[in-house]
Amino acid sequence: MPEIETSAPAVFRGMLRDIVACRDFDEVCLMLGLVPAGPDVDEVEHIQSHQRIEQFMPVAYEALSHADVAANVLCRLTHLSGDGRDIDERSMAMFNFVSRTACTAVISHLLENGTLKIGEDS
């Protein structure tokens, strides 16, 4: 699979924008070696991110409920060591966070580009 940063930089930046808190975005870009956008582009990307998340809201409850189930499954699968230890709360919380964040970003982008539609005609 090609590196997403170079093959689809707009998708990468959009996902990053949707995942990282607004106040931390420029700092995270620098940490990842990305050139921060200029003020005009930054403003447009910021608005687009909020619009994507807003489009996601009608399905958020159901989608995030499914993300929680997926997180539970994945966490249990990664802890199949056979030693009988319980899964700690921090580990489960991290899986929930990652699963919910990925779910929100992916569905938001699919809604934005028209691959996925919400409604009775979908």
Secondary structure, 3 states (H helix, E strand, C coil): CCCHHHHCHHHHHHHHHHHCCHHHHHHHHHHCCCCCCCHHHHHHHHHHHHHHHHHHHHHHHHHHHHHHHHHHHHHHHHCCCCCCCCCCHHHHHHHHHHHHHHHHHHHHHHHHCCCCCCCCCC
